[in-house]
Amino acid sequence: MKDTAEPTVDYAVQGYVKGIVEEVTLDGCTWMISLKDSADKRIEPDVWTTGYQVQGLQVWIKYEVQNRLSICMAGQTVHILGMKKR
């Protein structure tokens, strides 16, 4: 599966939102995603795909909220349904 977004695809219509990967300095937590369509909202993915833990990487992300304990304790815990590099 190709991990870079296709320029002709409208990802927002497919339920994706824009985000930026952030390296954080919190106990037990290193990476989160800041959502650009929500004021200061951060999400904590349950699993990371290789190659996405890059500071400032712009992504399209589709996720579902999970009710689990957070390692970061600084954002919503989520399960990734899809992610593409913008």
N, C-alpha and C positions, 0 to 999 in steps of 0.2 A: 504494500500500500504506500502510495506516495505521501510524503509528510509535508510537502509545501503546497500552500493553497493555490488553486487554479484561479487565475485572474477573471475568468468569465463566470465563475460560480458566485451566487449571492448566498454567502454563508449565514448571514443574519436571518434570512427567510427560513433556513434549515434549522434554526434554533441555536446557532453559535453566537457567542459574544466576543468582543475584543478584549484581550488581556495582555499584560506585560509580565514576564517572569522576573522575579526579584530575589536576590540573595539577601537573606535576613540574618541578623545576629541575635537569635533568641535561643535560650537553653533547649537543646534537643531538636532544634529546627533550623534548617538551612535555606530551604526554598519555598516560596509561595507565589501565587499569581495575583496581581492587582488587576481588577476589572475596570476597564475604562468607561463603561456606561453606568457605573454605580459610584457614587461619591465615596472614595476611600475604602471600598469593599475589597477585602482580600479573601482568597480561598486557599485551602490546604488540600491538594490532591492526595488520594490514597496511594496511587502508584505513578511513578514518572517514567516516561518513555526515554530511552537513551537518546542523547543529543538535545534535549530540551532544557536542561539545567544550565542555562547561559544567561547571565545578567543582562537585562534589557531586551531579551528576545521577545518580539511581538508575535502574538499567536491569536488564532481563532480557537475558541474552546467551547465544547458542549459538555455539560455535566449534570449530575443529579445530586441533590443535597443528601448527606448521610447524617444520621444521628449516632455519632461515635465520639469517643474521647479524642481531643485534639492534642497533638504533640506541641504544636506552636502556641496554642491558646491565644491566637491573635486573628483568627479568621474562621470562616465556615468550613467544615469538613465536607469534602465532595468526592464522588466517584466520577472519573473521566469517561465520558462516552465517545469523545472524539477531540483531537487537537491537531491543528495544522499551523505551520509557520507562515506568517504573513509576509 
